[in-house]
Amino acid sequence: MASTPKTKAFTPQDYSQWSHTALAARIAELEKQLRVSNARFARSCSPQKNPKRSATGSFNPTKYNTRYIALKFSYLGQQYNGFEYNSGNETRLKTIEEELWNALAKCRLIFPTGGIDYAALEREEENVNWDGTQYSKCGRTDKGVSAFGQVIGIRVRSNRPIKVDQSISEKRVQINNDESVDSTLEEFAGLDAFDTEETSRPRFDDQLDELPYPRLLNRILPPDIRILAWCPSPPDDFNARFSCRERQYRYFFVNPIFAPTPGATDADAEKRKRLDIEAMQAAAKSFEGLHDFRNFCKIDASKQITNFKRRIFRADIQVLDPRNSPAGYYGDGTKILRPATDQHLPFQVYCFTVHGSAFLWHQIRHMVAILFLVGQKLESPDIVQQLLDVEKFPGRPPYEKAEDAPLVLWDCLFPEKGGKTETETGAGEDALEWITVDGPRHPCATTGSKMSIVDHMWPMWQGRKIDEILTGTLLDEVASRWSTGPLQGERSRNHLAGSAKIFGGGNVSRLTGQYKPVCQRPQLSPPEAINKTYRLKNNLPESRITLDLSG
């Protein structure tokens, strides 16, 4: 028998000795308690109203058709922990995949196996789950690396029914004029239910009648992640990773790499602050062709890779013309800017451009690191050929890879199957048909009610440009007013004989002792030995071999 909870015995207060002020305060306190008690009682007695039905509760995936598409998108990676999501990731930074999955899920575009807990999704507590979505990705960029042409393949909800409602196109324009994602979902809800009525409606148009995937996703995604285009009809066997035949990367850097000294008189010392671009170009050309790049990557023993041969179609150093890059699309600027070839420009921006069939882990950042050593005249251009000789160097000599932030996955190409054969100069042109977010046939193009993707990206560029202007102006102010110039009595020293300052890309440099050439350093264990050690440690059979074709 359940026991009745005990209640405290009431003890009457003796107010006879209380002052007038204390009695008034006590009365006010009791009145407040009474109001709270009455409000609670009123709420408990009032009839319960039916809660408003949410979009999450009414969403039924079985009502909708699906289709397999490819998405091309860009992102600035400095604020993310790489592209690939890892369930064990405990860093404070999100990954690109997390943001992408959240946007796809919130737009009700994907139906993974096991479903989605939309309440947990709103609380950002739902785990990323690609099962059942036919998801594939082209490049797995590292932390801090950006992409301007990343590609994924995925099965998504479609507005394409078995029989098409004749008013789809009209509703499409109305939906695109609505900035609310919730209202968009409500409008879409009845458009793609299976209809058995006959109709004389013309053939379904992928651009006019389909869901505007880029616009839906860009409303949810952060400003530094943008869907650029989508492909409505990739090949039946399309896989964003394995169907890609050419990946293009660019690594940006500024010359000079170290701060020029105001009022400097030592020309040799100032010259050492600039990279030798011609030497770097000569070294870069040695990368082209089919080579074993084991000495230009980080070995991941868990993958047990044994084939380190990769084909490089193009590798060279380019200078950026300030008249047309960056943000030079609106005009050539010839009246206000000097040509990029003018050697009197205070600095110049370059990029290392590399095209290849596939790349190993950290391969490009190791390639760039060696090029920087060549540019600083710490190594000769033939170091690339020496490190590509795996008989002479079966294991990589230790050296630091270049920084991540200046690296960009520029584009991913998918040539037509059975078309142009892969050659030394490239894998062929991209055969996928891309529908751009601001295409001329899109319904929004004629309504004028939508901001273009350029309009959305302009404020982000503008804000960062102001940061650059302020920093550069402050640098000029300090150099002209508050710097005393070169230190008096400072003796110029040969950087090879004394301490060396190594440029690592971006705004990173490292001070070392006396520089030791890379080829004279003791080699690390060769990949075969590293793989064997891993297999023995984890009791894996020797036949467990994989071929990594990642970007």
Buried (B, 14 or more C-beta within 10 A) or exposed (E): EEEEEEEEEEEEEEEEEEEEEEEEEEEEEEEEEEEEEEEEEEEEEEEEEEEEEEBBEEBEEEEBEBBBBBBBBBBBBBEBBBBBBEEEBEEEBBBBBBBBBBBBBBBBBBBBEEEBBBEEBEEEEBEBBBEEBBBBBBBBBBBBBBBBBBBBBBBBBBBBBEEBBEEBBEBBBBBBEEEEBEEBBBBBBEBBBEBEEEEEBEEBBBBBBBBBBBBBBBBBBBEBBBBBBBBBEBBEEBBBBEBBBBBBBBBBBBBBBBEBBBEEEEEEBBEBBBBBBEBBBBBBBBBBEEBBBBBBBEBBBEBBBEBBEBBBBBBBBBBBBBBBBEEBEEEEEEEEBEEBEEEEBEEBBBBBBBBBBBBBBBBBBBBBBBBBBBBBBBBBBEBBEBBBEBEEBBBBBEBBBBBBBBBBBBBBBBBEEEEEEBEEEBBBEBBBEBBBBBEEEBBBBEEEEBEEBEEBBEEEEEEEEEEEEEEEEEEEEEBEEEEEEBEEEEEEEEBEEEEBBBBBBBEBBEEEEEBEEBBEEEBBBBBEBBBBEBBEEEEBEEEEEEEBBBB
